[in-house]
Amino acid sequence: MYYLKLYGATLVAFLAIDMIWLGFVARGFYRRQLGFLLSDQPNWWAAIVFYLLFVVGILVFAVLPSVQVESLQKAIVLGGFFGLVTYATYDLTNLATVKNWPLLVTVVDMVWGTVLAASVSGLGFLAGRWLR
């Protein structure tokens, strides 16, 4: 039950932070940079699967190891690194293979992935300690 509660708390944190980013902060940026590639409607199934899997990754690679050693700093560092690597995988692959993929999107996304995963990992760590 602990793991389900921790997963739920971490998922809520992830969705809240990423929705603020996508819905308000960076919405115009992505439209300007990638409007030529964006569909009218997102593929919600793909988005849902991404969110569910990404949170599992944050838990496995950042939150749970950090809860075991009682280190918020470790959660933030491991989470940030996880976010950097995962977002870099997507963006650098696109930069290498998609015609006219903007370098600026790659840089912004990699920074965002790092900040997002570090923040969510820190919040997940705090939830993990509180739920114990």
DRENLUM-380792 format. One record per residue: residue number from 1; residue in three letters; x, y, z of N, C-alpha, C in turn. Coordinates in Angstrom, 1 decimal, m for minus. Atoms other than C-alpha are relative to their C-alpha. Layout:
BEGIN
(NUM, "ALA", (X, Y, Z), (X, Y, Z), (X, Y, Z));
...
This chain:
BEGIN
(1, "MET", (0.8, m1.2, 0.0), (0.0, 0.0, 0.0), (0.9, 1.3, 0.0));
(2, "TYR", (m0.9, m1.1, m0.1), (2.9, 2.3, 0.8), (0.4, 0.5, m1.4));
(3, "TYR", (m0.5, m0.3, 1.3), (4.2, 2.1, m2.8), (m1.1, 0.6, m0.9));
(4, "LEU", (1.1, m0.6, 0.7), (0.8, 2.8, m4.3), (m0.3, 1.5, 0.4));
(5, "LYS", (0.2, m1.4, m0.5), (0.3, 5.9, m2.1), (1.2, 0.9, m0.5));
(6, "LEU", (m1.1, m0.8, 0.4), (3.8, 7.1, m2.9), (0.0, 0.2, m1.5));
(7, "TYR", (0.2, m0.2, 1.5), (3.2, 6.5, m6.7), (m1.0, 1.1, m0.2));
(8, "GLY", (1.0, m1.0, 0.2), (0.0, 8.5, m6.4), (0.4, 1.4, 0.3));
(9, "ALA", (m0.4, m1.3, m0.4), (1.5, 11.4, m4.6), (1.1, 0.5, m1.0));
(10, "THR", (m1.0, m0.4, 0.9), (4.5, 11.5, m7.0), (m0.7, 0.4, m1.4));
(11, "LEU", (0.7, m0.2, 1.2), (2.2, 11.3, m10.0), (m0.8, 1.4, 0.0));
(12, "VAL", (0.8, m1.3, m0.2), (0.0, 14.2, m8.7), (1.0, 1.2, m0.1));
(13, "ALA", (m1.0, m1.0, 0.1), (3.2, 16.3, m8.2), (0.5, 0.2, m1.4));
(14, "PHE", (m0.5, m0.1, 1.4), (4.4, 15.5, m11.7), (m1.0, 0.7, m0.9));
(15, "LEU", (1.1, m0.6, 0.9), (1.1, 16.3, m13.4), (m0.2, 1.5, 0.3));
(16, "ALA", (0.2, m1.4, m0.3), (0.7, 19.5, m11.5), (1.1, 0.9, m0.6));
(17, "ILE", (m1.1, m0.9, 0.4), (4.1, 20.9, m12.3), (0.1, 0.0, m1.5));
(18, "ASP", (m0.2, 0.0, 1.4), (4.2, 19.7, m15.9), (m1.2, 0.7, m0.7));
(19, "MET", (1.2, m0.7, 0.6), (0.6, 21.0, m16.6), (0.2, 1.5, 0.0));
(20, "ILE", (m0.3, m1.5, m0.1), (1.7, 24.5, m15.4), (0.9, 0.4, m1.1));
(21, "TRP", (m1.0, m0.2, 1.0), (4.7, 24.3, m17.7), (m0.7, 0.0, m1.4));
(22, "LEU", (0.6, 0.2, 1.4), (2.8, 23.0, m20.8), (m1.2, 0.9, m0.2));
(23, "GLY", (1.2, m0.8, 0.2), (m0.4, 24.9, m20.2), (0.1, 1.5, 0.0));
(24, "PHE", (m0.2, m1.5, m0.2), (0.9, 28.3, m19.2), (1.3, 0.5, m0.4));
(25, "VAL", (m1.3, m0.6, 0.1), (4.6, 28.9, m19.2), (0.5, m0.2, m1.5));
(26, "ALA", (m0.7, 0.3, 1.2), (5.8, 27.2, m22.4), (m0.9, m0.3, m1.2));
(27, "ARG", (1.0, 0.3, 1.1), (2.6, 26.8, m24.5), (0.4, 0.7, m1.3));
(28, "GLY", (m0.3, m0.8, 1.2), (3.4, 29.6, m26.9), (1.4, m0.3, m0.6));
(29, "PHE", (m1.4, 0.4, 0.5), (7.1, 28.6, m27.1), (m0.1, m1.2, m0.9));
(30, "TYR", (0.0, 1.2, 0.8), (6.3, 25.1, m28.4), (m0.8, 0.3, m1.3));
(31, "ARG", (0.8, m0.3, 1.2), (3.6, 26.5, m30.8), (0.9, 0.7, m1.0));
(32, "ARG", (m0.9, m0.7, 0.9), (6.2, 28.9, m32.3), (1.1, m0.9, m0.5));
(33, "GLN", (m1.1, 0.8, 0.4), (9.0, 26.4, m32.4), (m0.4, m1.3, m0.8));
(34, "LEU", (0.4, 1.3, 0.6), (7.1, 23.2, m33.4), (m1.3, 0.0, m0.7));
(35, "GLY", (1.4, 0.0, 0.6), (3.8, 24.4, m34.9), (m0.1, m0.8, m1.2));
(36, "PHE", (0.0, 0.8, 1.3), (4.7, 22.8, m38.2), (m0.1, m1.5, 0.2));
(37, "LEU", (0.1, 1.4, m0.4), (4.8, 19.4, m36.4), (m1.1, m0.4, 0.9));
(38, "LEU", (1.0, 0.4, m1.0), (2.1, 19.6, m33.8), (m1.4, m0.3, m0.7));
(39, "SER", (1.3, 0.3, 0.5), (m1.2, 17.9, m34.4), (m1.0, 0.8, 0.7));
(40, "ASP", (1.0, m0.8, m0.6), (m4.5, 19.5, m33.6), (m0.4, m0.5, 1.4));
(41, "GLN", (0.4, 0.6, m1.2), (m5.2, 17.1, m30.8), (1.1, m1.0, 0.5));
(42, "PRO", (m1.1, 1.0, m0.5), (m2.6, 15.2, m28.6), (m0.6, m1.4, m0.1));
(43, "ASN", (0.3, 1.4, m0.1), (m2.6, 11.4, m28.7), (0.0, m0.3, 1.6));
(44, "TRP", (0.1, 0.1, m1.4), (m3.9, 11.1, m25.1), (0.5, m1.3, 0.6));
(45, "TRP", (m0.4, 1.3, m0.5), (m3.2, 7.4, m24.8), (1.6, 0.0, 0.1));
(46, "ALA", (m1.5, m0.1, m0.1), (0.5, 8.0, m25.6), (0.4, 0.9, 1.1));
(47, "ALA", (m0.3, m0.9, m1.1), (0.6, 10.9, m23.2), (m0.2, m0.6, 1.4));
(48, "ILE", (0.3, 0.7, m1.3), (m1.0, 8.9, m20.4), (1.1, m1.1, 0.3));
(49, "VAL", (m1.0, 1.0, m0.2), (1.4, 6.0, m20.9), (1.4, 0.6, 0.4));
(50, "PHE", (m1.3, m0.7, m0.3), (4.4, 8.4, m20.9), (0.0, 0.4, 1.5));
(51, "TYR", (0.0, m0.5, m1.4), (3.3, 10.0, m17.6), (0.1, m1.1, 1.0));
(52, "LEU", (0.0, 1.1, m0.9), (2.6, 6.7, m15.9), (1.4, m0.7, 0.1));
(53, "LEU", (m1.4, 0.6, 0.1), (6.0, 5.2, m17.0), (1.0, 0.9, 0.6));
(54, "PHE", (m1.0, m0.9, m0.4), (8.0, 8.3, m16.3), (0.0, 0.1, 1.5));
(55, "VAL", (0.0, m0.1, m1.4), (6.8, 8.5, m12.7), (0.5, m1.3, 0.6));
(56, "VAL", (m0.7, 1.3, m0.5), (7.8, 4.8, m12.2), (1.5, 0.2, m0.1));
(57, "GLY", (m1.4, m0.3, 0.2), (11.2, 5.8, m13.5), (0.6, 0.9, 1.1));
(58, "ILE", (m0.4, m1.0, m1.1), (11.4, 8.7, m11.0), (0.1, m0.8, 1.3));
(59, "LEU", (0.0, 0.7, m1.2), (10.5, 6.4, m8.2), (1.1, m1.0, 0.1));
(60, "VAL", (m1.0, 1.1, 0.0), (12.8, 3.5, m9.1), (1.4, 0.6, 0.0));
(61, "PHE", (m1.4, m0.5, 0.1), (15.9, 5.6, m10.0), (0.3, 1.2, 0.9));
(62, "ALA", (m0.3, m1.2, m0.9), (15.6, 8.6, m7.6), (m0.6, m0.1, 1.4));
(63, "VAL", (0.6, m0.1, m1.3), (13.0, 8.5, m4.9), (0.3, m1.1, 0.9));
(64, "LEU", (m0.2, 1.1, m0.9), (13.2, 5.0, m3.5), (1.4, m0.2, 0.5));
(65, "PRO", (m1.4, 0.1, m0.6), (17.0, 4.9, m3.3), (0.3, 1.1, 1.0));
(66, "SER", (m0.3, m1.2, m0.9), (17.0, 8.3, m1.6), (m0.8, m0.2, 1.3));
(67, "VAL", (0.7, 0.3, m1.2), (14.3, 7.3, 0.9), (0.7, m1.0, 0.9));
(68, "GLN", (m0.8, 1.0, m0.8), (16.4, 4.3, 1.9), (1.1, 0.6, 0.8));
(69, "VAL", (m1.1, m0.6, m0.7), (19.3, 6.5, 2.8), (m0.3, 1.4, 0.6));
(70, "GLU", (0.5, m1.3, m0.6), (17.2, 9.5, 4.0), (0.7, 1.2, m0.5));
(71, "SER", (m0.7, m1.1, 0.6), (18.7, 12.0, 1.6), (m0.8, 0.7, m1.1));
(72, "LEU", (0.7, m0.8, 0.9), (16.6, 14.7, 0.0), (0.9, 0.5, m1.2));
(73, "GLN", (m0.9, m0.5, 1.0), (19.7, 16.0, m1.8), (0.3, m1.1, m1.1));
(74, "LYS", (m0.2, 1.1, 1.0), (20.3, 12.5, m3.4), (m1.2, m0.1, m0.9));
(75, "ALA", (1.3, 0.1, 0.8), (16.6, 12.5, m4.6), (0.0, 1.0, m1.1));
(76, "ILE", (0.0, m1.1, 1.0), (17.0, 15.9, m6.3), (1.1, m0.3, m1.0));
(77, "VAL", (m1.1, 0.2, 1.0), (20.4, 15.0, m7.9), (m0.4, m1.2, m0.9));
(78, "LEU", (0.3, 1.2, 0.9), (19.3, 11.5, m9.1), (m1.2, 0.3, m0.9));
(79, "GLY", (1.1, m0.4, 0.9), (16.0, 12.9, m10.3), (0.3, 0.9, m1.1));
(80, "GLY", (m0.5, m0.9, 1.0), (17.6, 15.7, m12.1), (0.8, m0.7, m1.1));
(81, "PHE", (m0.8, 0.8, 1.0), (20.0, 13.3, m13.8), (m0.9, m0.9, m0.9));
(82, "PHE", (0.9, 0.8, 0.7), (17.2, 11.0, m14.7), (m0.8, 0.8, m1.1));
(83, "GLY", (0.7, m0.9, 1.0), (15.2, 13.9, m16.3), (0.9, 0.4, m1.1));
(84, "LEU", (m1.0, m0.4, 1.1), (18.3, 15.1, m18.2), (0.2, m1.1, m1.0));
(85, "VAL", (m0.3, 1.1, 0.9), (19.0, 11.7, m19.6), (m1.2, m0.4, m0.9));
(86, "THR", (1.2, 0.4, 0.8), (15.4, 10.9, m20.6), (m0.4, 1.0, m1.0));
(87, "TYR", (0.4, m1.0, 0.9), (14.6, 14.2, m22.1), (1.1, 0.2, m1.1));
(88, "ALA", (m1.1, m0.1, 1.0), (18.0, 14.3, m23.9), (m0.2, m1.2, m1.0));
(89, "THR", (0.2, 1.1, 1.0), (17.2, 10.9, m25.4), (m1.0, 0.3, m1.0));
(90, "TYR", (1.1, m0.4, 0.9), (14.0, 12.2, m26.9), (0.5, 1.2, m0.9));
(91, "ASP", (m0.3, m1.2, 0.8), (15.3, 15.6, m28.0), (1.3, m0.1, m0.9));
(92, "LEU", (m1.2, 0.2, 0.8), (18.8, 14.6, m29.2), (m0.3, m0.9, m1.2));
(93, "THR", (0.4, 0.9, 1.1), (17.2, 11.8, m31.2), (m0.7, 0.8, m1.1));
(94, "ASN", (0.8, m0.8, 1.0), (14.8, 14.3, m32.8), (1.0, 0.9, m0.7));
(95, "LEU", (m1.0, m0.9, 0.6), (17.7, 16.7, m33.4), (0.8, m0.7, m1.1));
(96, "ALA", (m0.8, 0.8, 1.0), (19.6, 14.0, m35.2), (m0.8, m0.5, m1.2));
(97, "THR", (0.8, 0.7, 1.0), (16.7, 12.6, m37.2), (m1.2, 0.8, m0.7));
(98, "VAL", (1.2, m0.7, 0.5), (13.8, 15.1, m37.7), (0.5, 1.3, m0.7));
(99, "LYS", (m0.4, m1.2, 0.8), (14.3, 17.7, m40.4), (m0.6, 1.2, 0.6));
(100, "ASN", (0.3, m1.3, m0.6), (14.3, 21.2, m39.1), (m0.4, 0.0, 1.5));
(101, "TRP", (0.3, 0.0, m1.5), (14.0, 20.2, m35.4), (0.9, 1.1, 0.6));
(102, "PRO", (m0.8, m1.1, m0.6), (15.0, 23.3, m33.5), (0.9, m0.3, 1.1));
(103, "LEU", (m1.0, 0.2, m1.1), (18.1, 23.3, m31.4), (m0.5, 0.6, 1.3));
(104, "LEU", (0.5, m0.6, m1.2), (16.4, 25.7, m29.0), (m0.9, m0.8, 0.7));
(105, "VAL", (0.9, 0.9, m0.7), (13.7, 23.2, m28.3), (0.7, m1.1, 0.7));
(106, "THR", (m0.8, 1.0, m0.7), (16.3, 20.6, m27.5), (0.6, 0.5, 1.3));
(107, "VAL", (m0.6, m0.6, m1.2), (18.1, 22.9, m25.0), (m1.1, 0.2, 1.0));
(108, "VAL", (1.1, m0.3, m0.9), (14.9, 24.1, m23.4), (m0.6, m1.3, 0.6));
(109, "ASP", (0.5, 1.3, m0.5), (13.5, 20.6, m23.1), (0.9, m0.7, 0.9));
(110, "MET", (m0.9, 0.7, m0.9), (16.6, 19.2, m21.6), (0.1, 0.7, 1.4));
(111, "VAL", (0.0, m0.7, m1.3), (16.7, 21.9, m19.0), (m1.3, m0.2, 0.8));
(112, "TRP", (1.3, 0.2, m0.7), (13.0, 21.5, m18.3), (m0.1, m1.4, 0.6));
(113, "GLY", (0.1, 1.4, m0.5), (13.3, 17.7, m18.0), (0.8, m0.2, 1.3));
(114, "THR", (m0.8, 0.0, m1.2), (16.1, 18.2, m15.5), (m0.7, 0.6, 1.2));
(115, "VAL", (0.7, m0.7, m1.1), (14.2, 20.7, m13.4), (m1.3, m0.7, 0.4));
(116, "LEU", (1.3, 0.7, m0.3), (10.9, 18.8, m13.6), (0.3, m1.2, 0.8));
(117, "ALA", (m0.2, 1.2, m0.7), (12.3, 15.5, m12.6), (0.7, 0.2, 1.4));
(118, "ALA", (m0.6, m0.3, m1.3), (14.5, 17.0, m9.8), (m1.1, 0.5, 1.0));
(119, "SER", (1.0, m0.5, m0.9), (11.5, 18.8, m8.4), (m1.0, m1.1, 0.5));
(120, "VAL", (0.9, 1.1, m0.3), (9.2, 15.8, m8.6), (0.7, m1.0, 0.9));
(121, "SER", (m0.7, 0.9, m0.8), (11.8, 13.6, m7.1), (0.2, 0.5, 1.4));
(122, "GLY", (m0.1, m0.6, m1.3), (12.3, 16.0, m4.2), (m1.4, m0.1, 0.7));
(123, "LEU", (1.4, 0.1, m0.6), (8.5, 16.1, m3.6), (m0.3, m1.5, 0.3));
(124, "GLY", (0.3, 1.4, m0.2), (8.3, 12.3, m4.0), (0.8, m0.5, 1.2));
(125, "PHE", (m0.8, 0.4, m1.2), (11.1, 11.9, m1.4), (m0.8, 0.5, 1.3));
(126, "LEU", (0.7, m0.6, m1.2), (9.2, 14.2, 1.1), (m1.3, m0.8, 0.2));
(127, "ALA", (1.2, 0.8, m0.1), (6.0, 12.2, 0.4), (0.4, m1.4, 0.6));
(128, "GLY", (m0.5, 1.4, m0.4), (7.9, 8.9, 0.9), (0.3, 0.0, 1.5));
(129, "ARG", (m0.3, m0.1, m1.4), (9.2, 10.1, 4.3), (m1.3, 0.2, 0.8));
(130, "TRP", (1.2, m0.3, m0.8), (5.8, 11.4, 5.4), (m0.9, m1.2, 0.0));
(131, "LEU", (0.9, 1.2, 0.1), (4.0, 8.2, 4.3), (0.5, m1.2, 0.9));
(132, "ARG", (m0.6, 1.0, m0.8), (6.3, 6.0, 6.4), (m0.6, 0.0, 1.3));
